[in-house]
Amino acid sequence: MKRSKWSYAFLLALILVLGACGNSGDAGGSVSGDGEEGGDGESVTIDLYQFKVEFKEQFESLVAQYEEENPDVTINVETVGGGNDYGATLKSKIASGNEPDIFNIGGPQDYEDHKDRIAPIEDSAAVDAALEGTLDAVTVDDQVYGIPYNLEGYGLIYNKGIFEEAGINPDELTTMEDLQTAVDTLDGMKEELGLDAVFAFPGKERWVYGNHSSSSFLAPEFNDSVIEAFESDTVEFEHSEELKNYIDMQVDYSEQPVLSLDYSQQVEALYSMEKVAMIQQGNWAYPSIEQIAPEVAENSGIIPIPVAGESKMPVGVPQYWVVNSGAEDNVQQAAVDFLDYMYTSDAGKEVVLNDFNFIPAYEDYDTSQISDPLSQEIYEYSEEGNTSGWVFLGYPTGFAEETFGDNVQQYISGDITWEEAIDNSKAYWEENR
C-alpha cells in the first residue's frame, strides 16, 4: 500500500510533539517560550523553598529586583522556618510530589538524605569565590553540590548598657564560673536594672539548644570537625555535666515559663524591650532587634559560650543552597545564575552586606561594610581564628531537635533525669549512625 509524503510528515510531527511532552522533569520549575532552548524570549519559573525567616522580606525584595532585570525569569519563594522544622517540612513537600527547584541543606547528613535529588554545581561564580573551607561539607568526590548561604556565629547576646551599669566586663566571662558570677550579680540587681529576668530561655525552640547549645559542648569531642562528627559511630557527651549546668543556669534565671517561650518572645518581646540582659542567639537575630529597638540593637554585643575553660565563638555555614537534579536543564541553569547574581554581582553584594546583614562566605567583599556590631564581632573572631566548628551539621538525622532537644524538654519539665536524657541521646546516635 502506498502512503503519501503528507502522512509521513504528520507522523513525524506527532512523534516530536509527544517526545517533547515526555521530557519534563519531576521538580516544580517550568520553561516555556517561542525560541530554542536557552534562547531569547524563553521564560523560566523557579520554585524556591528556603528556611531563613529573618531575612524573608529583604530576600523577596532581591528576588523582585532580579526578576525586573531578568523579565523572562519568575522565582516563586516559599519561606518556612522559625518555629517550624524546615527539614521535616521539606521532606513533606518532597513526599507530596511538589518538589522545589532550589532548597536548603545543612551539611553532610542532609546531603546523604537528599543526594538522589541534588545536582552538582558546575560553572558557578559563587562556588569559585567561596572562602576556603566553606564548601567542605557539600563536596563529595571532588564535586561541589551546594552554594554557601553565609557565615554565622552564635553565643550569648548581651546588652552593653545593662552590663556596664552592673559593673560586668564581658571580656572576663571566659569560664562557666565567671558566667555564673555575672548572672548572680544581674539577678541581684534586677529591680535596679529594670529587668524581669537575666535570661530568656526559649524552651519551645528545640533548635536553640538541640542544635546550638549541644554543638558548643560536643565540638571539642569531635575536634571542631563536622566531618568527624558525621563519621563517628558514637557520641560520648564528654562535657555532659558542664552542658547541664549551662542549661540549668538559663532555665533557673529565665523569664518563665520557659517551655512556652518561643523565638519571637525571646528576641523581640523580652531582649529588644530590655526586659532581660542576655539571650543565646546568633547574629541572624540582629535585624529583628533593630526593627523593634534600633538603640538596643546598636548597643548589643556577643560573647562565646564558655566550654571547658575556653572561650571560642562557634562560626559556620548555616545552610547551603542546592539545585534539584529533577528540574529541567534550563531551570537548573537559571537557578545557578540567580544564586551567582546574589553573591557575586555588585548589586547582590550590596544587598548581602547591608540588607541581609550577612557575614559573606565569599571573597571580594568589602568587609568594612559589615554594619551590625554582632556580625562585626563574629567576623573579628573568625579573622583571629578563635572559633569552634558547627558539628551539629554532622549529627544523625533526627538527633538534634527530635531526640536531644526533646529529651532536654522532658528534663526541664521534670519527666526524666539529666542522665536519662543523655543516655537516650547516646542510644539514638548509635542506632541511627
C-alpha positions as CSV (number, residue, x, y, z in Angstrom):
1,M,0.0,0.0,0.0
2,K,1.4,3.4,-1.0
3,R,1.5,6.2,1.6
4,S,1.7,9.9,0.8
5,K,4.5,12.2,2.0
6,W,2.0,14.2,4.0
7,S,1.2,11.1,6.1
8,Y,4.8,10.7,7.0
9,A,5.2,14.4,7.8
10,F,2.2,14.2,10.1
11,L,3.5,11.1,11.9
12,L,6.9,12.7,12.3
13,A,5.4,15.9,13.8
14,L,3.3,13.9,16.2
15,I,6.3,11.9,17.4
16,L,8.2,15.1,18.0
17,V,5.3,16.6,20.0
18,L,4.9,13.5,22.1
19,G,8.7,13.3,22.7
20,A,8.8,17.0,23.9
21,C,6.0,16.3,26.4
22,G,7.9,13.4,27.8
23,N,11.0,15.4,28.7
24,S,9.6,17.4,31.6
25,G,11.3,17.0,35.0
26,D,9.8,15.9,38.3
27,A,10.7,19.2,40.1
28,G,8.4,22.2,40.1
29,G,10.2,24.5,37.7
30,S,9.0,25.1,34.2
31,V,10.3,26.5,30.9
32,S,8.3,27.9,28.0
33,G,8.8,30.2,25.0
34,D,8.9,30.5,21.3
35,G,12.7,30.4,20.9
36,E,15.1,27.5,21.1
37,E,16.1,26.1,24.5
38,G,18.1,28.8,26.2
39,G,17.3,31.4,23.6
40,D,15.8,34.8,23.8
41,G,12.2,35.1,24.7
42,E,12.2,31.9,26.8
43,S,10.5,32.1,30.2
44,V,11.7,30.1,33.2
45,T,9.9,29.6,36.5
46,I,11.9,28.6,39.6
47,D,10.2,27.3,42.8
48,L,12.5,28.2,45.7
49,Y,12.0,26.8,49.3
50,Q,14.1,28.3,51.9
51,F,14.5,28.3,55.7
52,K,15.7,31.8,56.9
53,V,12.7,33.7,58.2
54,E,14.9,36.5,59.5
55,F,15.6,37.9,56.0
56,K,12.4,36.9,54.3
57,E,11.3,40.4,53.2
58,Q,14.8,41.5,52.2
59,F,15.3,38.3,50.2
60,E,11.9,38.7,48.4
61,S,13.0,42.3,47.6
62,L,16.2,41.0,46.0
63,V,14.2,38.4,44.0
64,A,11.9,41.2,42.7
65,Q,15.0,43.2,41.7
66,Y,16.4,40.2,39.8
67,E,13.1,39.5,38.1
68,E,12.9,43.1,37.0
69,E,16.4,42.8,35.5
70,N,15.6,39.4,34.0
71,P,11.9,39.6,32.8
72,D,12.0,36.0,31.5
73,V,12.6,34.6,35.0
74,T,10.0,34.1,37.6
75,I,11.1,33.0,41.1
76,N,8.4,31.7,43.5
77,V,9.7,32.0,47.1
78,E,8.3,30.0,50.0
79,T,9.9,30.5,53.4
80,V,9.5,28.0,56.2
81,G,11.5,28.3,59.4
82,G,11.4,30.0,62.8
83,G,9.1,27.8,64.9
84,N,8.8,25.2,62.1
85,D,11.2,22.4,61.5
86,Y,12.5,23.2,58.0
87,G,13.9,19.7,57.4
88,A,10.7,18.0,58.3
89,T,8.6,20.3,56.2
90,L,11.0,19.9,53.2
91,K,10.6,16.1,53.4
92,S,6.8,16.5,53.5
93,K,6.9,18.8,50.5
94,I,9.0,16.4,48.5
95,A,6.7,13.5,49.5
96,S,3.7,15.4,48.2
97,G,5.3,15.4,44.7
98,N,5.7,19.2,44.7
99,E,9.5,19.4,44.8
100,P,11.2,22.8,44.8
101,D,13.9,23.6,42.3
102,I,16.1,25.3,44.9
103,F,16.1,24.2,48.5
104,N,18.4,24.2,51.5
105,I,20.5,21.6,53.2
106,G,22.7,21.9,56.3
107,G,25.7,19.7,55.6
108,P,26.9,16.1,55.0
109,Q,23.9,14.4,56.8
110,D,21.4,16.4,54.8
111,Y,23.3,15.7,51.6
112,E,23.1,12.0,52.4
113,D,19.4,12.2,53.0
114,H,18.7,14.0,49.7
115,K,21.6,13.1,47.4
116,D,19.3,11.4,44.8
117,R,17.8,14.8,44.0
118,I,20.8,17.2,44.4
119,A,22.5,18.3,41.2
120,P,26.3,19.0,41.1
121,I,27.0,22.7,40.8
122,E,29.2,23.5,37.8
123,D,30.4,26.7,36.2
124,S,29.4,28.8,39.1
125,A,30.9,32.2,40.0
126,A,29.7,31.8,43.6
127,V,31.4,28.4,44.0
128,D,34.7,29.9,42.6
129,A,34.5,32.8,45.1
130,A,33.6,30.7,48.2
131,L,36.1,31.1,51.1
132,E,38.4,28.2,51.9
133,G,36.7,25.5,53.9
134,T,33.2,26.7,53.3
135,L,32.5,24.0,50.6
136,D,33.9,21.1,52.5
137,A,30.6,20.0,54.0
138,V,29.0,19.7,50.5
139,T,31.9,18.4,48.5
140,V,31.8,14.7,47.5
141,D,34.5,13.0,45.4
142,D,35.8,16.5,44.4
143,Q,32.4,17.6,43.1
144,V,30.6,20.5,44.8
145,Y,26.8,20.1,45.4
146,G,25.9,23.3,47.3
147,I,26.4,27.1,47.5
148,P,27.0,28.6,51.0
149,Y,24.4,30.9,52.4
150,N,26.8,33.0,54.6
151,L,28.9,32.7,57.7
152,E,27.1,32.9,61.1
153,G,28.1,32.8,64.7
154,Y,26.2,32.4,67.8
155,G,26.8,32.9,71.5
156,L,25.4,35.0,74.3
157,I,24.0,38.3,73.0
158,Y,24.1,40.9,75.8
159,N,23.0,44.5,76.4
160,K,26.2,46.5,76.9
161,G,24.4,49.3,78.8
162,I,23.0,46.8,81.4
163,F,26.3,45.1,81.8
164,E,28.1,48.4,82.3
165,E,25.5,49.5,84.9
166,A,26.0,46.2,86.7
167,G,29.8,46.6,86.6
168,I,30.3,43.5,84.5
169,N,33.2,43.3,82.0
170,P,32.1,40.8,79.2
171,D,35.7,40.2,78.2
172,E,36.3,38.5,81.5
173,L,33.5,35.9,81.2
174,T,35.7,33.1,79.8
175,T,34.7,30.3,82.1
176,M,31.3,28.9,83.3
177,E,32.2,30.1,86.8
178,D,32.8,33.6,85.5
179,L,29.4,33.5,83.8
180,Q,27.6,32.2,86.9
181,T,29.1,35.1,88.9
182,A,27.9,37.6,86.4
183,V,24.4,36.0,86.3
184,D,24.2,36.2,90.1
185,T,25.1,39.9,90.0
186,L,22.5,40.7,87.4
187,D,19.9,38.7,89.3
188,G,20.6,40.6,92.5
189,M,20.1,43.9,90.6
190,K,17.0,43.1,88.6
191,E,14.8,45.8,90.1
192,E,17.5,48.4,89.8
193,L,18.2,47.5,86.2
194,G,14.6,47.2,85.2
195,L,14.9,43.5,84.4
196,D,12.2,40.8,84.5
197,A,14.9,38.1,84.4
198,V,18.6,37.6,83.5
199,F,17.9,35.3,80.5
200,A,15.1,34.5,78.1
201,F,15.5,30.7,77.5
202,P,13.2,29.7,74.6
203,G,12.3,26.2,75.7
204,K,9.7,25.9,72.9
205,E,12.5,26.2,70.3
206,R,14.4,22.9,70.4
207,W,16.8,24.0,67.7
208,V,18.3,26.6,70.0
209,Y,19.7,24.1,72.5
210,G,19.2,20.9,70.4
211,N,21.5,22.3,67.6
212,H,23.5,25.2,69.0
213,S,24.0,24.6,72.8
214,S,24.8,20.9,72.2
215,S,27.2,21.7,69.4
216,S,29.2,24.0,71.6
217,F,29.8,21.3,74.2
218,L,30.3,18.5,71.6
219,A,32.7,20.4,69.4
220,P,35.8,19.6,71.5
221,E,34.8,15.9,71.4
222,F,34.9,16.0,67.5
223,N,37.9,18.3,67.2
224,D,35.6,21.1,65.9
225,S,35.1,19.0,62.7
226,V,31.6,18.5,61.2
227,I,33.0,15.7,59.1
228,E,34.4,13.9,62.2
229,A,31.0,14.2,63.8
230,F,29.4,12.8,60.7
231,E,31.7,9.8,60.5
232,S,31.5,9.0,64.3
233,D,29.5,5.9,65.2
234,T,29.1,7.1,68.8
235,V,28.8,10.3,70.9
236,E,30.1,10.3,74.5
237,F,29.0,13.8,75.8
238,E,32.4,14.3,77.4
239,H,31.2,17.7,78.7
240,S,27.8,16.5,79.8
241,E,27.9,18.0,83.3
242,E,29.0,21.4,82.1
243,L,26.3,21.3,79.4
244,K,23.8,20.5,82.2
245,N,25.0,23.4,84.3
246,Y,24.7,25.8,81.4
247,I,21.1,24.8,80.6
248,D,20.2,24.8,84.3
249,M,21.6,28.3,84.6
250,Q,19.5,29.7,81.8
251,V,16.3,27.9,82.9
252,D,16.7,28.9,86.6
253,Y,17.3,32.6,85.8
254,S,14.9,32.9,82.8
255,E,11.6,34.5,82.3
256,Q,9.0,31.8,83.0
257,P,7.5,29.5,81.9
258,V,10.4,28.5,79.7
259,L,8.7,25.7,77.8
260,S,6.2,28.0,76.2
261,L,8.8,30.7,75.4
262,D,9.5,31.0,71.7
263,Y,12.0,32.8,69.5
264,S,9.8,35.8,68.9
265,Q,9.2,36.3,72.6
266,Q,12.8,35.8,73.4
267,V,14.3,38.2,70.8
268,E,11.5,40.7,70.3
269,A,9.3,41.0,73.4
270,L,12.0,40.4,76.0
271,Y,15.5,41.2,74.8
272,S,14.6,44.0,72.5
273,M,12.5,45.6,75.2
274,E,15.3,45.4,77.7
275,K,13.4,43.0,80.0
276,V,16.3,40.6,80.0
277,A,20.1,41.1,79.9
278,M,21.2,38.1,77.8
279,I,19.9,35.6,75.3
280,Q,21.6,32.7,73.4
281,Q,21.2,33.6,69.8
282,G,23.3,34.5,66.7
283,N,23.9,37.5,64.5
284,W,20.9,36.5,62.5
285,A,18.8,38.0,65.3
286,Y,20.1,41.5,64.7
287,P,17.6,42.6,62.0
288,S,14.7,41.7,64.3
289,I,16.2,43.5,67.2
290,E,17.0,46.6,65.1
291,Q,13.5,46.7,63.7
292,I,12.0,46.9,67.1
293,A,14.6,48.8,69.1
294,P,17.5,50.3,67.0
295,E,19.3,51.7,70.0
296,V,19.2,48.3,71.8
297,A,20.5,46.6,68.6
298,E,23.4,49.1,68.3
299,N,24.2,48.6,71.9
300,S,24.4,44.8,71.8
301,G,27.5,42.6,72.0
302,I,28.1,38.9,71.8
303,I,30.4,36.6,73.8
304,P,31.1,32.9,73.3
305,I,29.6,30.2,75.4
306,P,32.5,29.2,77.7
307,V,33.3,25.5,77.3
308,A,36.0,23.5,79.1
309,G,37.8,26.7,80.1
310,E,37.9,28.0,76.6
311,S,36.0,30.9,75.0
312,K,35.6,30.2,71.3
313,M,33.0,31.6,69.0
314,P,31.0,28.9,67.1
315,V,31.2,30.0,63.5
316,G,29.9,28.1,60.4
317,V,27.8,28.0,57.3
318,P,24.2,27.6,58.5
319,Q,22.8,26.2,55.2
320,Y,23.6,25.6,51.6
321,W,21.5,26.3,48.5
322,V,21.2,23.2,46.4
323,V,19.5,22.7,43.0
324,N,17.1,19.9,42.3
325,S,18.5,17.4,39.8
326,G,14.9,16.6,38.7
327,A,14.4,20.1,37.3
328,E,14.8,20.7,33.6
329,D,18.3,21.7,32.5
330,N,17.1,25.3,31.7
331,V,15.7,25.6,35.3
332,Q,18.9,24.2,36.8
333,Q,21.0,26.7,34.9
334,A,18.6,29.6,35.7
335,A,18.8,28.6,39.4
336,V,22.6,28.8,39.4
337,D,22.5,32.1,37.5
338,F,20.3,33.6,40.2
339,L,22.5,32.4,43.1
340,D,25.6,33.7,41.3
341,Y,23.9,37.1,40.9
342,M,23.0,37.2,44.6
343,Y,26.6,36.6,45.8
344,T,28.9,37.9,43.1
345,S,27.2,40.8,41.3
346,D,27.8,44.3,42.6
347,A,24.0,44.8,43.3
348,G,23.8,41.4,45.0
349,K,26.8,42.1,47.2
350,E,25.4,45.4,48.4
351,V,22.2,43.6,49.5
352,V,24.0,40.7,51.1
353,L,26.1,43.1,53.3
354,N,23.6,45.9,54.0
355,D,20.1,44.4,53.8
356,F,20.7,40.8,54.7
357,N,23.3,41.8,57.3
358,F,25.2,38.7,56.3
359,I,28.9,37.9,57.0
360,P,29.8,36.9,53.5
361,A,31.3,33.4,52.9
362,Y,32.9,34.7,49.7
363,E,36.0,36.6,48.5
364,D,36.0,40.1,47.1
365,Y,33.7,41.7,49.6
366,D,34.4,45.0,51.4
367,T,34.1,43.6,55.0
368,S,34.5,47.0,56.4
369,Q,30.9,47.5,55.3
370,I,29.7,44.8,57.8
371,S,27.3,47.2,59.5
372,D,25.9,45.5,62.6
373,P,28.0,45.1,65.7
374,L,27.2,41.4,66.3
375,S,28.4,40.4,62.8
376,Q,31.4,42.6,63.1
377,E,32.4,40.9,66.4
378,I,31.9,37.4,64.9
379,Y,33.9,38.3,61.8
380,E,36.8,39.5,64.1
381,Y,36.7,36.2,66.0
382,S,36.9,34.4,62.6
383,E,39.9,36.6,61.5
384,E,41.7,35.7,64.7
385,G,40.9,32.0,64.2
386,N,39.3,31.9,67.7
387,T,36.4,29.8,66.6
388,S,34.8,26.4,67.1
389,G,33.0,24.3,64.5
390,W,29.3,23.7,63.9
391,V,29.4,20.0,64.5
392,F,25.6,19.7,64.7
393,L,25.5,19.7,60.9
394,G,27.1,16.3,61.2
395,Y,24.6,14.8,63.6
396,P,22.5,11.8,62.6
397,T,19.1,12.8,61.1
398,G,16.6,13.5,63.9
399,F,19.2,13.7,66.6
400,A,19.4,17.5,67.3
401,E,15.8,18.5,67.8
402,E,13.6,15.4,67.8
403,T,16.0,13.4,70.1
404,F,18.3,15.6,72.2
405,G,16.1,18.6,72.1
406,D,13.0,16.6,73.1
407,N,14.9,14.9,75.9
408,V,16.0,18.3,77.2
409,Q,12.4,19.5,77.2
410,Q,11.4,16.4,79.2
411,Y,14.3,17.1,81.6
412,I,13.2,20.7,82.1
413,S,9.6,19.5,82.8
414,G,10.9,17.0,85.4
415,D,9.7,13.9,83.5
416,I,13.2,12.4,83.2
417,T,16.6,12.9,84.8
418,W,19.6,14.5,83.0
419,E,21.3,11.1,83.0
420,E,18.3,9.6,81.2
421,A,18.3,12.5,78.7
422,I,22.0,11.8,77.8
423,D,21.6,8.0,77.7
424,N,18.6,8.3,75.4
425,S,20.5,10.6,73.1
426,K,23.6,8.4,73.1
427,A,21.5,5.4,72.2
428,Y,19.7,7.2,69.3
429,W,23.0,8.3,67.8
430,E,24.4,4.7,67.9
431,E,21.3,3.2,66.4
432,N,20.9,5.7,63.6
433,R,24.5,6.3,62.6
